[in-house]
Amino acid sequence: MNNERPYDLLIVGGGINGAGIARDAAGRGLSVLLVERDDLAAHTSSWSTKLIHGGLRYLEYYEFRLVSEALAEREVLLALAPHIIEPLAFVLPHEPHLRPKWMIRAGLFLYDHLGGRMSLPKSFGVDLADSRWGAGLQPRFRRGFVYADARVDDARLVVLNALSAQQKGAQIRVRTRLVSARRDGNVWRAQILQAGGAATEVTARAIVNAGGPWVKDVLDSVRTVPSAANVRHVKGSHIVVPRVHPEEHAYILQNADNRIAFVIPYEQHYSLIGTTDVAVDAYANPEISGEEVGYLLNLANAYLATPLTTSDIVWTYSGVRPLYDDGSSDPSAVTRDYVLKLDTGDDGNGAPVLSIFGGKITTYRKLAESALQLLQPTFPAMTAPWTRDEPLPGGDLPKSDMRNGARAAFLAALCRRYPALPDGLLRALAHRYGTRALELLGDAKTPADLGRDFGCTLSEREIEFLVRHEWAVTADDVLWRRTKCGLPMNGEQRDAVRDYMNAVQPTPAPVR
């Protein structure tokens, strides 16, 4: 069935770039259809190091534009989504034989000032031996440096952008894949296939190829001649262990190979350690290798007072970054900056396809603005950029001079409104949903009003909310992307959620 009126944009890929472009475009008056063959954030965008940061180490590769933009965006995103993005202090223990103090101080000075006016504190030196900043470290580390960045629930950031796009009029279709597309004059005719459904033809004036690791596959599938643009697939893996120290700061650890890794407080009771940089050819189902596990454990154990072993690992994950092939032989040196490639056909006058290579979660919003700027000639009536100032869904917390103060004030108000509900539950919901927690909880007065308790703050009412409002279809959608409840749960609890989700099975809405 062919839709009568063409969409302005057909966006292929439901990661952070696809969702961010859908949000921006829909808010500028464009009609948007986003299709994602799996779940929102099912791939690279949910397997990040969970940071909103400038990328301190990129300064060594002279990526000044990227770092400057990322630092400025860090400030913007802290205001747009204060419920899922929060400031985090990072401690860099000094290793004199790796980087001298002057080099670190110079890098941190740049980091403090490249992004313009900042609300986060400037960097400073610390005595690790006699302060909380050295918690969990070996006593040989005497001096260090502290700087500020932020952490994020990456998968929820994707979902919130998709939700905002939908609120602006975009259609979001998960479990829907692009089968084929061909130019027909100044429009694309595309075949899309929903899970369990028949193929549907849709027309669109432009395609945005936000296929992530599959960006080259998507581009080549819609071109008559393969594109010269190429993608470098670089795998990054992480391990999760029980909390390695009781303080709230993270560590940035230097290795002898000039790479760095982070040790980040994660989900209250855990520490997240990563990432690796491994060039790969296979990218569909990445998994951590034994070599990567050893690399991360060895690096962490060079710093931590209590050594870690493989038996301490409670979870691992891996993602593949679709970096633009800039010819670098070192996977760590390949640019993390985004590269946008616009194709208008052999004659230069056909319907455009815009392909996204690379990019960081931190700069997704600016990437979206850059993408739409390139498409401006196709959509001359498109309105001005707007996403800098409108909070993401749930991010409209009460105003406060300190973002942590706003978060704490909202949680306190939530506890007063629902005095019979456990504080831990309300804290988890406030973090996941912000002000939307009020919509989820509604008139609930007791835990029994939330239906079945699956454990680890996950209730039947929350699952129903995720199915109804956030495109959740499977247990993994709920346990590992919409929430992180799968981490503290035991196998029996996770199985109970899977059985429940199998019984629910929401029906996808048809594409017009």
N, C-alpha and C positions, 0 to 999 in steps of 0.2 A: 504494500500500500504506500502510495506516495503522498507526502504531506503537501497541502495546497500552497502554503506560504513558506518560503525558505527561512531558515534561521539565519541570523547574522553570523554567529559563530558556532561551529561544531568543535568542541574541545575533547580531545582524546587523551585520557589519563586523569585519574582522580587523586594524584599526589598533591603536595603543597603548591606546586607551580600551576597545575591545572585548576585547582580549587581557588587559588588566589586570583588568577586571570578571570575565572568565571564570576567571582564576586565583583571585581573592578568593572568588568564589561557590563554586567547586568545593571550595576548602579549608574552607568553612563547611558542607559537607555537601549542597549543592544539586546536582541533576543538571543538566548544562549541555551545550547544543549550540551551538557557534559556527559560523556560515557566513560565508564570505568569497568574493565572486564572482570575485576575481582571486587574487592572492597575499597572504600576510601582509605588511603594511607596503607594499603596492604603490603607495599614493598618498601622502597628506599625511605620514604618519608616517615615511617614508623620505626626505622632501625638506625636512627641517628644517635649521637652522643647526648641528645636532649639539651642542647645549649643554644641560647641566643647570645652570640658573641661576635666580637670583631675578628677574631682569629689572630691571636698574638703571634703565632709562629709564621704567619704569612708575611710578616714584615721582613723576615730573612730572605724571602723570595721576591722582595720589592713590589709586593701586591698592594701598594699604597692606596690606590683608588678603591679596591675591594674592601680593605680594612676601614677606610674612612666612611664609606657608604654603610658598611655593616655596623659600625659603632653608632652612627646616626640613627640607623633603623632600630638598633637595640633600644634606644630611648623611646622611639615611637611605639614599638610593640609592647614595652612595659606599660604604657598608658592604654593601649587598645585592649589588652587581655590580661589584666592584673590578677585574675583568678588562676590562670594556668602558667603565667610567666612571673618569676620572682627573682630578685637580686640574689647573687651568690658570690661570696668571697673565695678567691683562689690563692693558695699559698704555693710559691715556687721556692723549694729548698735550693740553696745555692750549692752547686757543684763546680768548684773553681777550675777543674781540668776540662770541663765541657764548654762553659761560657763564662768569661770574666765578668766581674761586677759592673764595670763600665758599660759593657755591651747590654747587659740586662737593664741597667738604669736608663740607657739611651732608648732601648726598645719600649720600656714602660712609659717614659716621657712622651714618646710619640703616641703610644696607645691612649694615654690620658688626654691628648689634645687633638688627635686627628679628626675625631667625630664632632668637634665643635662643643657647644655648651652641654654639659652633662649633669644629671642629678645624682649619679652614683659617685661614691668617694674616689679620690685619686689614690694612686698606688703609694706604698710606703714600705720601708725596711722593718724587719722584726727580728727579735731574739727568739729563736725556736726553742732553745734549751729551757728557758724559764717562763714560758707563756703558753697559753692555750693553742697558739698557732702551730706548735710542734706536736700536738696530740697524735699518738700512734706512730710517730717516726722514730727511727733509730737515734740514739743519743749523739751519734757522730755529727749530726746536722746541727750546726750552731746558729747559722744566719739564714735568712730567707727574705722574700719579698711578697707582699700581698697586693692584689689588684682585684677589681670588681668586674663581674660579668653577670649573666643571668641564665637560668635554666628554664626549660619549657616541657610541657607534655606535648610532644611533637604530633602524635596522631590526633589528639584533640584539637590542636591548632588547625589541622587539615579539615576536620569535621566542622569546626566553627566557621571556617571560610565558606565551605559548601552550604552550610545552613544560612549564612548571610546572603550568599548568592541566590539561594532559593527564595528567601524573603524579598529579594529585589526582582524576582520574576524568572530566574533561571530554572531550567529543568535539570535535575541531577538523577542520573540513571546508573546504579551499580549493577554488577553482574550483567553488563551489557558491553559487547565488544564490537569494534569496527571490523567488518568483514572485508570491505573493499570500498574504494572511492575513485571517481573519475571526474575530470573536468567536463562540463557541458557549457561552453561559452563562459559567462562570468559567474557561474555557480558550480558547486560540487554536488554530485549525486552520490550518496553514500549508502551502502548497505550495512545496517547494524543488526545485531542479533542479541536478544534478551535470553537469559537462561530459561530454558523450558518453553520458549516461544518461537514464533516464526520470524524470519528475516523481514525487516522493514526498511523501506527506502526513505531517506530524508534528504532534503536539499539544504545547502548552506552557502553563504556568500564567501566564507573563509573557514579554513581549518586551522586550529592550533594544535600542534603535535607536542603534547606534554607527556610523551610515553615513557619518560624516565629511561631505564636501561634498554627499553625497546624503541627508543626514539629513532634510531637508524632504520629499524625494521619497518616502522610505520611510514617513515619518509619514503623509503624505497618502494613500499607497496602502493603508493599513490602517484609515483613518478613513472614515466615510460622509460627513463634512463636512470640508473642508480646515481645517487648524489655523491659528490666528491667529499662532502663533509663526513667526518668520521668521529666515532665515540670511543673513549677509553673507559673500559669497565674496571673499576678499582674497588675491591672488596674491603669493607671495614667491619671488624668483628669486636664484640664486647663480651665480658664476663660479669656476672653479678654474684657477689659473695655477701655473707653477713657483715654488718656494719664494722668497719675497721677502726673507727674512733668515735667518741660520743659527741664531738663538736659539730657545728653546722657548716663548716667550710670545706671546700674541695682542695685537692692537690693537683698541681700540674708537674709531672715528673719528666726529667730529661734523660734520654738514653744516649749511650755512646755512639749510636748510629745517627745522631742529630735529630732523631724523631722525638716526639713527646707523647705522653699518654695522660689521661685524667683519672683521678679517683674521686668520685662524686657521691655525696650522700643521696640515697635513692629510696623512695617509698618508705621512709621512716626507719626501717630495720635493715637496710641493705646498703652496699656500696657498689657503684657501677664503675668498671674499669675498662678503658678503651681509649683509642681505637687502633686498629692495625691499618696498613696500607698494602694491599696485595693485588697486583694486576691479574685479572682472570679473563678467561674466554667464555666460560659458562656462567650465566648470570640469572637464570630463571629461579633457582631454589638454592640460594647461597647458604652455606653452613660453615661454622668455625672449624678450622683444621687443628690437628694436634700441635703443629708448629706455632700457630697463632696463640693457642692456649699457653704453651710454654713461653712464648715471647712476653705475653702480658704478665704472667706469674713471675717471671724472672725480673722484669722491670719493676713491678710492684715490690717484690721482695728485696730489691736493692735499696729500698727506702723504708719499708715498714718494719716496725720493731717485732711484730709477731708474724712469722712467715706464713704464707698461704700455700695450700696444696690443691690439687685437682679435687680432692674430697670436699673442699670448702665451696666449690662452685655450685650454686643453686639454679642458675639459668644462664644461657648464652644466646646471643643473637648475632646475625650478620646481615649486612645490606650491601648493595652494589651501587656505587656512585656513577652516574652517567656523565663523565667528564669529557669536555671537548678535547680532541686529540691535538695538542699543541706541539707534538714532536719530542717532548721530554722523555728521556729514558728512565727517569726515576719516578715511580708512582706518587711519591710524596711531593714531588716538585710540579706535577701537572696542575695547571691553574684550576682553582676552585671557583673562579669567576664564571658568570653565566655568559653564554654565547648564543645569540639569536640569529637564525638563518631563515631569510624570507625567500620563498620560491614562487614565482608567478608564471611558470611554464616556459617552454622553449622560446616563445615569441615575446615573453615579458609582459603579456597583457592578460594572462589567464587568471582565474580565481586563485587567490593566494593560499599557500600553506606556510605557516610559521612554525619552525621547529626549535625546541628548547634544549640546549646542551648545558650540562653543568648546573651551577647554582647552589646556594646554601639556604637552609631554612630561614636564616636571619634576614636575607635580602629578598625573600619571595615577593614582598609587596612592591619593591622597586622594580623587580624583574617584570611584574605584571604591568606596571606603568610603562616600562620600556617596550614591552610587547605590543601594547595598545597604541603606543606612539608610532611604531612601525606600520600598524594597520590603519592609521588615521586616513591615508588616501582612499582606502576602501570604504571608510565610514566617516565622511566629512562632517556629518551632523552629530557625531559622538560628543558628549558633554565632557567637561573638564575632570581631571583626577580628583578623587574625593576620599579615598580610603585612609588618608593620614589622620583624620580627625574623628571618625565614627567608630566607637568601640565595637569589638566583635561580640556576638551574642553572649550575654551573661557578664560582660566586662564593664557594665555601667555601675560599678560599685560606688558607694557614697564617696564624695570628694574628700581628700585628705592631703595634707602636706607630705605625708610619708605613705608610700604605697602599702607597706606592711601594716601601717596603721589603718588604712582603708580596709584591708583584708581582715584584720583582727576585729575592726568595728562591725563589719558585716557578719562575721561569725558570731560575735556576741549578740547581735540583734536576732540572728537565726536561733540561737540557744534560748533567748527569752521568748520567742514566738512558739517554739516547740520544746517546752521544758521537759516533757516525758520521753523525748528521743535521746539516745546516747550521744554524748559530745563527740565521740570518735566518728560516728556516722555522719553527724552534721558537718564536721570538719572535712570529711572526705567529699561530701556532696557539694559543699561550698567551693572546694578546690576544683572539682570537675565541672561544675555548672555555673558558678558565680550566682548572679541574681536569678538565673533560671531554676535554681534549686527550689525556689518558692513555687514555681509551676509544677515541678515534680512532686513535691511534698503535699501541695494542696491543703486539704482539710485534715490531714493525718494528725492524730493526737497521741497514739501509742505505736510501738513497733508492730503490733499486730495489724494495724491499719495499712501497713506496707506490704502485706501478704507474706508469702513464704520467704524465710530468711535463708539464703544460700551460703552465708558466712562471709567474713572479711568485708563487711559493710554493703554487700550486694543483696538487694531485695527483689522480690517479684515485681514490685511497682517500678523500680528503676529499669529492670529489663524491658518491661512493657513500654516505658518511656523511650528507651533507646530504639526499640523496634518501630514505634509509632513516629518518632521525630528525628531519628539520626541514622536511618538506613541500616540498622543492625539486622543481620540475617542469620549468622552462625554464632556458635559459642565463642569462637576465636574473636569475632567482631566485638563481642561484649567483654571478654576476659582480658584481652591483650591490647586492644586498640581504644575502645570507648572508655574502658577502665583498665587498671592494672591489677585487678583482683585475682587474676590467675596466678600471680607470683606468690602471694602468701597462702593461697588455698592448697589443700591437699588433693590427691587424685580423686577421692570420692566426691569432694565438693565440686571439682571441675566437671566430673562425669554427670553430676546432677544438673548442672547448668546446660550441658550438651543435650541431655534427655529433654529438658524443658524447651530448649530452642528448637529441637527437632519436632516437637509437638506444635510449636507456634507457627513456624514457616510462613512468614508474611508473603503476600502476593504483590509482585512489582506492578507499578502503574504503567499503562501502555504509553508509548511514545506517540505523540500526535503525528 
